[in-house]
Amino acid sequence: MRGGLPALVLVLWVLAALAGPWLPLHPDAIHLEHILAPPWVAGGLGCDDLGRPLLDRLVLGARTSLLVSVGVVGLSALLGTLVGALSGWFGGWWDRLTVHLIDVFLAFPGILLAIALAGILGPGIDNVVIALTIVGWVGYARLARAQVLSLRSREHVLAAVALGAGHARILRWHILPLIGAPLIVEATFGVASVIVGEAGLSFLGLGVQPPAASWGSMIRDGTRYLLVAPHMVIVPGTAMALVVLAVNLLGDRLRDRLDVRQGPARARAAGRRRAKPADPV
């Protein structure tokens, strides 16, 4: 039950993003009589400074965050896993070059590097995906490299090498399946980071451009009217906070389930609970 509420939040987020184009929404409809109207006046979640319904724009922003999250996490995981696995397997000059490249990327704060790249590439959702991917692949590369370095001396890998298996076959069948679990956990936490990163770039005007909606751009528009219409910031801010919190909570649970080192400990704890004698009446 501990994961029921976070899972419900994520399901609502995904459903809103996927079903948004088919719902009778009007995110760009301007109602002058409802400018800055709170929810109890305009209904729904209120309206923004142009009289546009915040609920409709919130659903449109959910679609933006989902598309960017899936694109960035998918590309970052693919690129980082490939680079890190090849570096850990072949070693030598390739490994040294990869380590130095990772150190260079880690020398810059991620969000600042993403802002610089988005500023160079220009505003737009495609450039946001590219900028966040360039920043995000490093974590997957470090993790994949460390996992491959710990696995390449295992008995089954040495046996495959002795039998004459090629590099691609060994990586595909003997290495990658064993490093999938930590990479999946890393990708889960990466979704939350990408949501915050996309919102930050959109807040600065480097993300999606009007009239498209993003949770970050909605917060930016609401900061100018924070004292008279706080719902313009509260609505998208709460939605983003709930989704990020839900992703992190489910990521923690997924890490606990996939961590094989904690499996025996949980089994022993369960056995002790079962073996504990009942308290006398």
Long-range contacts (C-beta under 8 A, 24 or more apart in sequence): 2-253, 3-249, 3-250, 3-253, 5-246, 6-245, 6-246, 6-247, 6-249, 6-250, 7-246, 7-250, 9-242, 9-243, 9-245, 9-246, 10-243, 10-246, 10-247, 10-250, 13-62, 13-65, 13-66, 13-243, 13-246, 14-66, 16-58, 16-59, 16-62, 16-63, 17-59, 17-62, 17-63, 17-65, 17-66, 17-67, 18-63, 18-66, 20-59, 20-60, 20-62, 20-63, 21-63, 23-59, 25-56, 25-59, 25-60, 26-53, 26-56, 27-52, 27-53, 27-56, 27-57, 27-59, 27-60, 27-211, 27-213, 28-52, 28-211, 29-53, 29-56, 36-225, 36-228, 36-229, 36-232, 38-229, 38-231, 39-231, 45-231, 45-235, 46-229, 46-231, 46-232, 46-235, 48-218, 48-221, 48-222, 48-229, 48-232, 49-221, 49-224, 49-225, 49-229, 49-232, 54-218, 54-231, 54-232, 54-235, 54-236, 57-213, 57-218, 58-213, 58-215, 58-218, 58-235, 58-236, 58-239, 60-212, 60-213, 61-213, 61-214, 61-215, 61-217, 61-218, 61-236, 61-239, 62-215, 62-239, 64-125, 64-198, 64-202, 64-207, 64-208, 64-212, 64-213, 64-214, 64-215, 65-195, 65-198, 65-199, 65-214, 65-215, 65-240, 65-243, 67-125, 68-125, 68-128, 68-129, 68-132, 68-194, 68-195, 68-198, 69-191, 69-194, 69-195, 69-198, 71-129, 71-133, 72-129, 72-132, 72-133, 72-136, 72-190, 72-194, 72-197, 72-198, 73-136, 73-187, 73-190, 73-191, 73-194, 75-129, 75-133, 75-137, 76-132, 76-133, 76-136, 76-137, 76-139, 76-140, 76-190, 77-140, 77-183, 77-186, 77-187, 77-190, 79-133, 79-137, 79-140, 79-141, 80-136, 80-137, 80-138, 80-139, 80-140, 80-141, 80-142, 80-143, 80-144, 81-140, 81-141, 81-144, 81-176, 81-179, 81-183, 83-137, 83-141, 83-144, 84-140, 84-141, 84-142, 84-143, 84-144, 84-145, 84-146, 84-148, 85-144, 85-145, 85-148, 85-171, 85-175, 85-176, 85-179, 86-171, 87-141, 87-145, 87-148, 88-144, 88-145, 88-146, 88-147, 88-148, 88-149, 88-152, 89-148, 89-152, 89-167, 89-170, 89-171, 89-175, 90-167, 95-145, 98-141, 98-145, 99-145, 102-138, 102-141, 102-142, 105-135, 105-138, 106-138, 110-135, 110-136, 110-193, 110-197, 111-197, 111-200, 114-197, 114-200, 114-201, 115-200, 115-201, 115-204, 115-206, 118-201, 118-206, 118-207, 119-206, 123-205, 123-206, 123-207, 123-208, 123-209, 124-207, 124-208, 124-209, 125-207, 125-208, 125-212, 127-206, 128-198, 128-201, 128-202, 128-206, 128-207, 128-208, 131-201, 132-194, 132-197, 132-198, 132-201, 135-197, 136-190, 136-193, 136-194, 139-186, 139-190, 140-183, 140-186, 140-187, 140-190, 143-179, 143-182, 143-183, 143-186, 144-179, 144-183, 147-178, 147-179, 147-182, 147-183, 148-175, 148-179, 151-175, 151-178, 151-179, 181-258, 181-260, 182-258, 184-254, 184-258, 185-251, 185-254, 185-255, 185-258, 188-247, 188-250, 188-251, 188-254, 188-255, 189-247, 189-248, 189-251, 191-247, 192-243, 192-244, 192-247, 192-248, 192-251, 195-240, 195-243, 195-244, 195-247, 196-240, 196-244, 199-240, 215-239, 215-240
